Amino acid sequence: MYDVTYADFDGTENELAAYGYNRDGKKGKMQIVIGLLCDEQGYPIRVEVFKGNTQDTATLASQFKKLQTRFGIENVIMVGDRGMIKSASIATISELNWYYITAITKPQVETLLKNGDIQLELFIDELIEIDEVRYVLHRNPIRAVEIQESRNQKLNKITELVQAKNDYLQAHPKAKLSTAIKAVEAKAQKLKVQQWITITAIEKTIIVKENKKLLTTESKLDGCYMIKSNVPKDKATAEVLHSRYKDLQLVEQAFRTFKQSFEELRPIYVRKAERTKGHVFVCMLSYIIIKYIWDECKGLGITQKHIIQQLNDIQYHIYKHKNIQLKVLPKELRPQTKQIIDTLHIKLPAYL
């Protein structure tokens, strides 16, 4: 499984830092690109740092090369999202006689519907598979509700803005209607709702209405997605393909831990390229430890943060006698701490 993330800088002197597209929506900051390759359990097997203006797909060739040369792996099923594994990557994977699991974009799904290759009725709560290049169709009803709620929230934001602009226009007779309409149109474009709303005006009052026909077209694929793969049926069922693709969230989980939790990936204070790579590499090694602890202990009903805190609270006493210094660990631990230690199959030494 493979994905990339970004780490931004407040400074500008890092050798790998560059301005580029940022998935987190942070503008005006230099960044580095980090590619993380994980095994089927979500454990990292390698991490690589690229310049901040490197495109996602451009990082993939390096992973292919390393899997072949450094790790000597002959049979690979590469799992990546729809923005990662595209036609060029698929061609390379096919040349290597490897396999892939990815998804296709919404416009690609709409094209297949338009051409009659698939029918909207095939998107149901259960998995449906189509032959040839394997397509696995699915509709997630929970995701469909989330998308609809998000659409309603966006409409409410537009409505609130329109109300504010109308109040201002009424209170200021010299205010320009065209300026207010431009602000509403810009907001609609930013929220990506301009496809299914109409913005008009009567005298000095802005009116926003839903276009029911366009909204029906816009929402027909809510919660629907298609997984694409060339893995033979004798190697993986449709359920396995679907499950493996959903496991990409394990890579996203690693990135969240890297950037928002114990890892302290950011801020990055180093400037040299090799030191930056070393910093990210240490974060990856740390995550392997954290993931192992959590995988073993998640059945205890204790939060990840509390588990780490319990382990961190194990302290030793220092006894000094003449020139000898002895570090002694406690003979007894708190019940919850002991439970964690036992679950991890760790035997603490008496002395350090």
Secondary structure, DSSP 8 states (H G I E B T S, - for coil): -EEEEEEE-SSS--TT-B----TT---S--EEEEEEEE-TTS-EEEEEEEETT--TGGGHHHHHHHHHHTS-----EEE--TTTS-HHHHHHHHHTT-EEEEE--HHHHHHHHHTTSS-GGG--SS-EEETTTEEEEEE-HHHHHHHHHHHHHHHHHHHHHHHHHHHHHHH-TTS-HHHHHHHHHHHHHHHT-TTSEEEEEETTEEEEEE-HHHHHHHHTTTTEEEEEE---TTT--HHHHHHHHHTTHHHHHHHHHHHHSTT---S----SHHHHHHHHHHHHHHHHHHHHHHHHHGGG---HHHHHHHHHT---EEEEETTEEEEE--SS--HHHHHHHHHTT----SB-
